[in-house]
Amino acid sequence: MPNPFAHAEQANQSLWDEIAPIHARAYEEVALLRQGGSALDEIELREVGDVRGKTLLHLQCHIGTDTLSWARQGAIVTGVDFSAESLAQARRLQQELGLSATFLQANVYELPGILKGQFEIVYTSRGVLCWLRDLEEWARVAAHFMRPGGILYLLESHPFSHVMEETPAGELAITYPYFHSPEPTRWDVGDADYADASYVPQHPSYEWQWSVSDIVNAVLAAGLSLEFLHEYDHLFYKAYPGMVEGPARSYSLPQYAGKLPLLFTLRARKP
């Protein structure tokens, strides 16, 4: 069946090819890796657990900072992304750090025809779901690559955090739909890059909104058993101007502490 959103995915791929070198220079996680540290959040380290000697497939890995962080934790890692330039940056960083990893270029939906084998952990995180046109197919792809007894783990911005904007008075206003629409939202050029405020990307982007029920139901429909879904009141980036940076590169809204879900994690297992 022809992909009705091929133009949107191509535009997104061009965007990520464009900004990958910017992120390789701007990401704090790159500096942390060079210093011998990790790009991973303490939440995911705790919730995924010991990965030493385990095979891990990282979907939508971008420039590979998380992939290489899992390698530093002892996992046998494979990172996948549709952006050739993102993977070029990932391989440069891998060689610089002397870490073992495999990087593969592929659209996630085409991956079963390209990559063989199964993994003990399928992982993805931080700003990935909005780029997916078909969440159920994405979950089926993840399940395809999971060994029996293996886990799918996701750390992501909470869907509810995508519907709000901060007003000049510092309050949050409901601005965008919470529920999914098959048609993506087009974001035209003009806004600064999220990692480098001095750079304005030259390509538009197309994004899809997915609700919590969409995410959970996609995982269940893929035949996986949900082990937990946890929600948190902080984020991994400064989504709103009034956010305050806290420990471990987390950002929160002090006036809404304990009131709004901004981040969630999910773990599911293949029977």
N, C-alpha and C positions, 0 to 999 in steps of 0.2 A: 504494500500500500504506500503510495507517495506520502512524503512527509509534508503536511500543509504549513509547517512552520520552519521549513528549511532556510528561508530567508532570515528568520529571526536567529536561528542557531549560527548561521554564517556571520551575521553581524556581531553576535556575541563572541564568536571565535576570533574575529578580527580585533575586537576590543581587547580581549585578553592577550593576544599576540602583541598589541601595542603597549599595554601597560605592564607586561611582565618585567621588562628591564627596569621600569620605574620602581616596581615593588622589590626587585632584587637589591636596589640601592636603599629603599626607604623602610623596608620591614624591620622592625625591632627584633623580630624572631631570627633574622639572618645574623644580626650582631650577637644575639644570645648563643646561637650555634657556634659561631666563631670563637666565642669565649669558653666553649666547652659545656654550655648549658643546653636547655631544651625549649622548644616552642610550645610544648604541651601544657595544658591546664592541669592543676592538681586534681580537679574533679575527674577528668577523663583518666588520668593515671590511676586514681583510686577505683573508678568504676569499671575500667577495662581489666585492671589487675596485671599480674606478672606476664610479660610477653616474651621472656627469654626463650629463644629457640622455636618460637611459634611463627607460622606463616601469616602474613598480614597483607591484605589487598587494600590500598588506599584509592578510592574513587574520587575523581575531581581534585587531584592533588596540587594543582597550580604549580608554584615554583619549588614544591617539595620540602618546605620547612617542617611540616608535621611528619611527612614520610621519613625524613632523615632523623627526626627526633625519635621516632619509634625504632629506627635502626640503632640509634645510640642506646636505646633501652634493651636491645638484644633481639629484636624481632627480625625475621627474614622478610624484607619488605619489597612490594611491587607497587609503584605509583602510576596512576593512569590519568591522563588529561587530554582534552581535545586540542589544546593550544601547543603548537610546535615550539613557539618561543618560550612559553612557560617551562616546557621540559628541557629546552636548551639551558635555561638558567638553573634548573634543578640539577642537571648533570654537571654543570660547572661547579656548583656548590658541593655536590657529592665528591667530586675529584679533589677539590680544595680541602675538604674535611677528612678525606680518606675513609669514608663510610661505604659499606656495601649496600647497594640498592639497585633495583631494576626499574627503569622508567619506560613507559609505553604510550605512544600517542594513539588515542581512539576516542570516538564519541561513545559515551557510556552505553548507549543502546545497541551499538554494533560490537561491543566487546566480546560477547559469547562466540562470535565467528572469528575472533582474532586471538584470544588468549585461551590457553588450555589449563586444566587443573582446577583444584579447589583449595580453599584457604581456611585456616582456623579462625581468622578474624577478618571481617570486611568492615572497613572503617571509612567514615567521611565526616567532615565538620566545617563549621564556620562559613556561612554564606554560600551554601551549595544548593539548597532546595529550590531557590527562586529561579535557577537556570534550567530547571527540568520541565519539559512540556508534558511529560506523562509519568506521573509518580508511581502508578501501579506497575508499569513496565520497568521503571528503575528498581523497584523493590524485587521484582522477579529476577532481574539481572543480578542483584546482590545475592538473592537466595541461590541462584544457579552456581555461584562461585563459593558458596559456603559448604564446608564439610559437614556431614552429620555430627551434631553436637557443637558446631561452630557458632560464633556470635556475629551479629550485626550491631555496630555501635555508632551512634550519631550524637554529636554535640552541635547545637544550632541555635540561632536567634529565634526567640519565640514568635510564632505567627502574629500574636496580638501586638507585638512591638512594631510591626510593619504598618499598622493602621493609623498611627498617631504622628502628629507633628507638635513641636514645642512652640507655644505662642511667645510673643515678646514679654509677656508677664511671667514667663517661666512655668506656665501650666501646659498640660497636654490636651490636645484637641483631637477628636476622632475625625480623620480626614480621608482615609482610603478604605476600600472594602476589606472586610476580614475574609470573606468567603471566596472560593476559587472561581475564576472565569477561564474558559478555554482559551480565550484570546489574551495574549500577554500585554502587559503595560509597556509602552515604548517610552524610554527616557532619552530625550535628545541631548546633544552635547551642550556644554556650558558650565556644568558643575565641576568643581575641583575633584581630583582623585581622592579616594578615602584615605590612602596611605601617604600621599604627598600633596599638601594643599597648594603647592606652587605649580602643579601640573594639571592641565585641563585635557582630559581625553578627547580625541578627535572622532571617535566612533560612538554611535548611539548604542543603547542596550535594550534588550527585551527581557522582561521578568514575569514570572508567574507566582501568584500568591497561593499558598496551600494552608488549610486550616489544620488544627491538631487532629481532628477526626479524619481528615484526608490522609494524614501521615500514618496514624495508627491503623486505619483500615487497609491501606496499601500494604503494610507489613504483614497484617493478618491474612490478606488475600494471597500473599506470596507463600503461605504455608508455614510461616514462622510463628513461634510462641513468644509473645511479649513478656519480658521479665520485669521491666520497670520503665516508667516515664517520670522523670523528675523535673521540677520547675524551680527557677531561681530568679532573684530580683536584681541581677546585675548582668552586664554584657561584656563581650570581649573586645568591643570597640566603642568609640564615642559616637553613638547614634544620635544624640541630642546635644545641643550646645551647653545645656545646663548640667551635663553629666560630670561627675567628679571621679578622678582616678583613684582606685583603691589598691589593695595588695594584689600581687600576681597579675598585673596588667588587666585588671577588671575595672569596669565603669558602672556607676550607679547614679540614681537620682535620689538625693537625700530626702527630699520632701515626699517621695513615694516609696520609701524603704518599706519592704514587707507588704506592699499593697498591689504591685503589678508584676506579672510574669514577663521577664525579658529574655530569659534563656531557658532551654530545656535540653535534657539528655534522654536518650532512648537506648535500651539494649534488648535485643531479641535473639532467640536461639533457634537453630534448625533441628527439628526432631531427628 
